Amino acid sequence: MQHYSRRTFVKGLAMGGTALGLGGLRATPGYAQAEARKDPGVLTGTAFDLRIAEMPLNITGSARTALAINGSVPGPTLRWKAGDTVTLRVANDLDEDISIHWHGILLPARTIELHLTGHMERFAWSFDGVKFSDAEPLRLQYGERLRIVLVNDTMMSHPIHLHGRWSDLENEAGEFQVGKHTRDMPPGTRRTYQVRADALGRRADHCHLLFHMESGMFREVVVAE
């Protein structure tokens, strides 16, 4: 049985904990003995390229394979200023899917685009050309955060009200402006907002001009686990 000094063992735990935080350690053949621990450095600016790949890592004399970001464990420190709009380009060199969790940063998991549609002469109003009685519910996963793009294809204004949660309205650069329950949509406008599905159940998303709602501009929103 191989014995380690207390100092060597503690150093190994520290390095192992860092690697586990990036996705865990994997056993690798004994010939991979490279230390391969690099100084990750600090990246600044508003555009960042991150590459996820395997790299050999030696912990207390035992060769392992770690998941690294830009060839280092831990990965680089990203620095930007409050209010910056940042572009992150992530390349996955692994042979499997992987996810990155950003602490303290709220990112939408997906984007849904909805069009406000209708015909003034026939007084028919709807989302995406489908009136409520014929439409499938908008289904959200409990806990997810998503971006909704709302486009008004009609020649009338529509105040769109989503029950039970706030809508974080964005500007054209994707920056947060204000939290609202009702979004005013003048003719021909396009607006984006983020929503967090933080309450289970069935809710309504509809035009707050009630005669528009009653004629079909109404959509059920279902949040489920």
N, C-alpha and C positions, 0 to 999 in steps of 0.2 A: 504494500500500500504506500502511495506517495504522500509525503507530508509537506505542508506549506507553513511558512512563518506567518505569524498573525498579521504583519504588515502586508505581505504578499497576498494573503487571503482577502483582506479588506480592500486592497487595490483592485483585486479581481471582481469583488462584489460591486464596486462603484462602476467599473467599466461594463459589467454585465447588466446592471440596472439601466444604464443609459441605452444600451443596445436593445434591451427588451422594450423600452419605451418607444422604439422605432419599429417594432413589429416582431421582436423576438430573435433568439439565436437558433441557428440550426447546426447540427453536427456536420462536419466536413472531413474528407480524408486526412489522414495523419500527415501527409506530405505538405499540406498547406500551412506552413509555419510562419508566414510573414506577419509582422506586427501590424502594419498598414493602418495605423491610427494617425490621422492628419489633423492639422490645425484648421478648423472649418472657416475661421475668419468671420468678417462682418460684411454683409451686403447692404448697400444703401441705394436709394432712388425710388422710382415708382414702377419699374418693370423688373421681374425676377424670373430666372430660368432655374428650375429645380429638376434634378434627375435622380430617380430612385433605382438603385441597383444593389446587387450583392457585392460584398467585399470580404476578404479573409481577415480574421481578427484573432489575436492570440491573448487568451485570458489565463493567467497563472500557469503558463506553459502548455495549455490545452488549446489546440486549433479549432476554431469555430468559424461559421459564416454569418455575418451580420447583414442586416438591411441598412444601407447607408443612403444619405442624401448628399449629392454632389461629391461622392467619394469620401465622406467623413462620418465619423460617429463620435459625438453628436453632429448633427447637421449645422449649416451656417446660421448665424444670427441675422434676421432680417430687421432692418430699422427703417421706419418711415414716420412721417409727421401726422399728428391728429388732423383729420379732415382730408388726407390724401386719397385719391382714387388710385388703387394699385392693381397692376396686371401681374398675375402669377401663371406662368407656363410650366406645367409639370409633365415630365416624360417618365413613363414607367418601362424600365428595361427588364422587368421580371416576366416570368412566363405565367403569371396569375394576376388577377385583379387585386388592387390594394386601395385603401382609403387613407386620407390625411385628415386629422382632426385639428382644427385651429381653435385654441382656447381664447375666449373673449372676443372672437370675431364672428358675427352672424352672417352666414352665407346662405343664399337660397340653393336648395338641392335641385330644383328644376324650374322651368318657366312655362307658364300656360298663357296662351294668347286668346282673348275673347273679343268678338266683334259685336257692337251694338248695331242691329239691323232693323229695318222696317220699311213700311210703305205708307206715306202720309195720306194718299187718297183713299186707300183701303183701311187705314187706321189699324195696321197690323204691325206689332212690335215684338222683337225677340232678341235672343243671343244667338249669334252665328246662323241666323236664318231659320232657327228652329224654335217654335213657340214652346212654352213650358209643358203643355200637355204631351208633347212628343219628344221631349228632351231627356237625356240621361243625366243623372245627378253628377255634379262635379265632386270627385272623390279625392280626399286628402288623407294622408297617413298621419296618425296622431304623433305630434311632436315635430313634424317636418316644418321647414321654413321654405317658402316658395315665392317666386316673383310672378306677378300677374301683369300682363300687358293688356290694356283695355283700349280698344280702337272704336271710335264713333264714326260709323259709315253713313249716318243719317244726317238730315238737315235740321234736326232739332236737338236741343240740349237735354241731357239725361242725368239727373243726380242719382248715382248708383250707390246703394246702401247694402253693406254686408253685415248681417246680424252676428253679434256675439264675439267679435274680435276687432282689433285695430288694424288699419291699413297704413303702413309706413310709406307715404308718398315720396317718390324720388324725382330728381330733376333729370335733364337729358344726359348728364354725366354719371347717373346712377347714384348720386349722393342723396342722403336722407334729407327731406325738407320738413315734413310735419306728419304727425299721426292723426288720422281722420277715420271717422265711421262712415262718412258719405263723401264720395268723390264726384265733383261736378264735371260733366263731360260736355263741353260745347261742341257744336257741329264740326266734324272733320278732325277732331283732336285725337292724340295718342298719348296715353299716360301709363306709367309703370308704378307699381307699388309692391311692397313685400308683405306677406301675411304669415303668421305663425299659427299652425293648427294645434293650439294648446288646450282645446276643450272638446271632449267627445260629444257626438250627437249630430242631429240634423239641424241645419240653419238655412236661412234664406239669403239670396243675393238678388237684388231686384232694383228696378227703376223706382224712385220715390215719387214720381208722378203716378198716382195710383191708377189712373185710367190707362197708362202705358203698361203698368204691371199687370192689370187685369186682362189686358189684351194679349199678353204673352211674354213681356220682357221680365222674366222671372226664372231663376235657376236655383234648384236645391243644391246645397253643399253638405256633403256627408263626411264627417271626420270619424275614422275607425282605426283600431289597432291592427 
